[in-house]
Amino acid sequence: MVTKKPVSTESSALLCARPARPSRGPQPAHSRARIAEAAVKIADADGIEAASMRRVAAEIGSRATSLYRYVRNKDELLDLMVDLVMGETRGPERSGDWRTDLAAIAHHTRAVIKRHPWMIAISVFRPTLGPNSLASMEATLKTLDGHGLDIDGMLVIANTLSTFARGYAAGEIAEQQAEARSGLGRERWMESQAQYVETIRSSGQFPLFMRVVDDARTPHDPHLVQQGFEQGLQCLLDGIAARLP
């Protein structure tokens, strides 16, 4: 049996629980906000892996060893980045109607992920406990509060809504990357598959797929992405409504 060493809460206090500036001694040359801004700038341009301690330090004109005075490791740096992003735009105002408010939250989440694609790699099951992230979580739970759900039921819905919005944004980002690699927009890509599609038709193995090819209008809709998000979100909200007592 392996015995895990307990984590000392005193020696590993969360970043958000530690003072940003020491009460005594020389004041630090940089701030957590400046570090987070530099890291987000790098990640937006070159991906999350590029936002290393060394590169972030270089961005702010410091040494990597000096950066550890502000953040202890890459996970703390990611926490700073996420909380900065969560606070860069105000979340939607509450209307008082849970369905309208959850839809607005989903749209907001999708927009944040599309502005900062590296956010897809951040685990939603290890939430950042910074003030902006907590405010976002609180707003979602408050929208669900008072509708007969216990806190676990509220949390399931909040996580499902976030997962839907993040997943849809991830699909949009992947499509943009595929188009950049191939140089083909969606319509031209479908045209490039035409010959093989006829081979599929001849096989007779996938009749429902062929109905999509022959009859479905959705794949050719110029507003496919936006309408797909709206329709999927309404399906999700219908499912939530069915769970409310």
C-alpha positions in Angstrom: 0.0 0.0 0.0 1.4 3.4 -1.0 1.0 6.1 1.6 0.6 9.6 0.1 2.4 12.4 1.8 -0.1 15.0 3.1 0.0 18.4 1.5 0.9 21.1 4.0 -1.6 23.9 3.5 0.8 26.4 5.1 3.7 25.7 2.8 1.6 25.4 -0.4 -1.0 28.1 0.2 -2.9 28.9 -3.0 -1.7 31.8 -5.0 -4.9 33.7 -4.5 -4.4 33.4 -0.7 -0.9 34.8 -0.7 -0.4 38.6 -0.6 0.6 40.0 -4.0 3.2 42.3 -2.4 5.3 41.7 0.7 4.5 43.7 3.8 8.2 44.4 4.4 11.3 44.6 2.3 11.8 45.9 -1.2 8.8 46.0 -3.4 8.8 43.6 -6.4 9.7 45.0 -9.8 6.7 43.3 -11.5 3.2 42.4 -10.6 1.1 39.3 -11.0 -1.2 41.2 -13.4 1.8 42.1 -15.6 3.0 38.5 -15.6 -0.5 37.2 -16.5 -0.8 39.7 -19.3 2.5 38.7 -20.8 1.6 35.0 -20.5 -1.8 35.4 -22.1 -0.2 37.4 -25.0 2.2 34.6 -25.7 -0.4 31.8 -25.4 -2.8 33.7 -27.7 -0.1 33.9 -30.3 1.7 30.6 -30.0 -0.3 28.3 -27.8 -0.3 27.3 -24.1 2.9 25.3 -24.3 4.8 28.4 -25.5 3.9 30.3 -22.3 6.9 28.9 -20.4 8.3 30.5 -17.3 11.4 31.3 -19.3 9.6 33.0 -22.1 7.2 34.9 -19.9 10.1 36.2 -17.9 11.8 37.3 -21.1 8.6 39.1 -22.2 8.6 41.2 -19.0 12.3 41.8 -19.1 13.2 39.5 -16.2 15.0 36.2 -15.6 13.1 32.9 -15.2 14.5 32.5 -11.7 13.0 35.9 -10.7 9.6 34.8 -11.9 9.4 32.2 -9.1 9.1 35.1 -6.6 5.7 35.7 -8.0 4.4 32.2 -9.0 5.8 28.9 -7.8 5.1 26.8 -10.9 3.4 26.6 -14.3 0.0 25.7 -12.7 0.0 28.9 -10.7 0.9 30.8 -13.9 -2.1 29.2 -15.6 -4.3 30.2 -12.7 -3.3 33.8 -13.1 -3.9 33.6 -16.9 -7.3 32.1 -16.5 -8.4 34.6 -13.9 -7.2 37.5 -16.0 -9.1 36.3 -19.1 -12.3 35.7 -17.0 -12.2 39.3 -15.9 -11.3 41.0 -19.2 -15.0 41.4 -20.2 -18.0 41.6 -18.0 -20.3 38.7 -17.9 -23.9 39.0 -19.0 -26.3 41.0 -16.9 -29.0 38.8 -15.2 -32.5 39.2 -16.6 -34.2 37.2 -14.0 -35.3 34.5 -16.5 -33.1 31.4 -16.0 -33.3 30.3 -19.6 -32.3 33.7 -21.0 -29.5 34.0 -18.5 -28.0 30.5 -19.0 -28.1 31.2 -22.8 -26.2 34.4 -22.3 -23.6 32.7 -20.1 -23.1 30.0 -22.8 -22.6 32.7 -25.5 -20.1 34.5 -23.2 -18.2 31.3 -22.5 -18.0 30.5 -26.2 -16.7 34.0 -27.0 -14.0 33.8 -24.3 -12.7 30.5 -25.6 -12.6 31.7 -29.2 -10.6 34.7 -28.2 -8.2 32.5 -26.2 -8.1 29.0 -27.8 -5.6 27.8 -25.2 -8.4 27.9 -22.6 -9.6 24.6 -24.1 -6.6 22.9 -22.4 -7.6 24.1 -18.9 -9.5 21.6 -16.8 -12.9 22.6 -15.7 -12.8 20.1 -12.9 -10.0 22.0 -11.2 -11.5 25.5 -11.1 -9.3 28.5 -10.6 -10.2 30.2 -7.3 -9.3 33.7 -8.3 -11.8 36.5 -7.9 -12.9 36.7 -11.5 -13.3 32.9 -11.9 -15.3 32.7 -8.6 -17.5 35.5 -9.7 -18.3 33.7 -13.0 -19.1 30.4 -11.2 -21.2 32.3 -8.6 -23.2 34.0 -11.4 -24.0 30.7 -13.0 -25.0 29.0 -9.8 -27.1 32.0 -8.8 -29.0 31.7 -12.0 -30.0 28.2 -11.1 -30.6 28.8 -7.4 -34.2 28.9 -6.2 -35.6 26.5 -8.8 -35.8 23.4 -6.6 -32.4 21.9 -7.3 -29.9 20.9 -4.7 -26.3 22.2 -5.0 -25.2 19.0 -6.8 -27.9 19.3 -9.4 -27.0 23.0 -9.9 -23.4 22.0 -10.4 -24.1 19.3 -12.9 -26.1 21.8 -15.0 -23.4 24.5 -14.7 -20.7 22.0 -15.8 -22.8 20.7 -18.7 -23.5 24.2 -19.9 -19.8 25.1 -19.8 -18.8 21.8 -21.5 -21.2 22.5 -24.3 -20.0 26.0 -24.9 -16.3 25.1 -24.7 -16.8 22.0 -26.9 -18.6 24.0 -29.6 -15.9 26.7 -29.5 -13.2 24.0 -29.8 -14.9 22.6 -32.9 -15.0 26.1 -34.5 -11.3 26.6 -33.7 -10.4 23.2 -35.2 -12.3 24.1 -38.3 -10.4 27.4 -38.7 -7.1 25.5 -38.3 -8.2 22.9 -40.8 -9.1 25.6 -43.3 -5.7 27.3 -42.7 -3.8 24.0 -43.3 -5.7 23.0 -46.4 -6.5 26.3 -47.9 -10.1 25.1 -48.6 -13.2 26.6 -47.2 -16.1 24.2 -46.1 -17.9 24.3 -49.5 -14.7 23.6 -51.5 -13.7 20.9 -49.1 -17.0 19.1 -49.6 -16.6 19.5 -53.4 -13.1 17.8 -53.1 -14.8 14.8 -51.4 -17.4 14.3 -54.2 -15.7 11.4 -56.0 -15.2 9.4 -52.9 -18.8 10.1 -51.8 -20.0 8.4 -54.9 -17.9 5.4 -54.0 -19.7 5.4 -50.6 -23.0 5.6 -52.5 -22.2 2.6 -54.6 -21.4 0.5 -51.6 -24.9 0.9 -50.2 -23.6 0.6 -46.7 -24.5 4.1 -45.4 -27.9 5.1 -46.5 -28.5 7.7 -43.8 -25.2 9.4 -44.6 -26.3 9.5 -48.2 -29.6 11.2 -47.1 -27.4 13.9 -45.5 -25.5 14.3 -48.8 -28.6 14.4 -51.0 -31.3 16.1 -48.8 -29.8 17.9 -45.8 -29.6 21.7 -46.2 -27.7 22.3 -43.0 -24.2 21.5 -44.3 -24.6 24.2 -47.0 -26.1 26.8 -44.7 -23.7 29.9 -44.7 -24.9 30.5 -41.1 -24.2 26.8 -40.1 -22.0 27.5 -37.2 -24.1 30.2 -35.5 -27.4 28.4 -36.0 -25.9 25.1 -34.9 -24.8 26.7 -31.7 -28.2 28.3 -31.1 -30.1 25.1 -31.9 -27.9 22.9 -29.8 -28.1 25.4 -26.9 -31.9 25.3 -27.1 -31.9 21.5 -26.9 -29.7 21.7 -23.9 -32.0 24.3 -22.2 -35.0 22.1 -23.0 -33.3 19.2 -21.2 -32.5 21.5 -18.2 -36.2 22.6 -18.1 -37.3 19.0 -17.9 -35.1 18.5 -14.8 -36.5 21.4 -12.9 -39.1 20.4 -10.3 
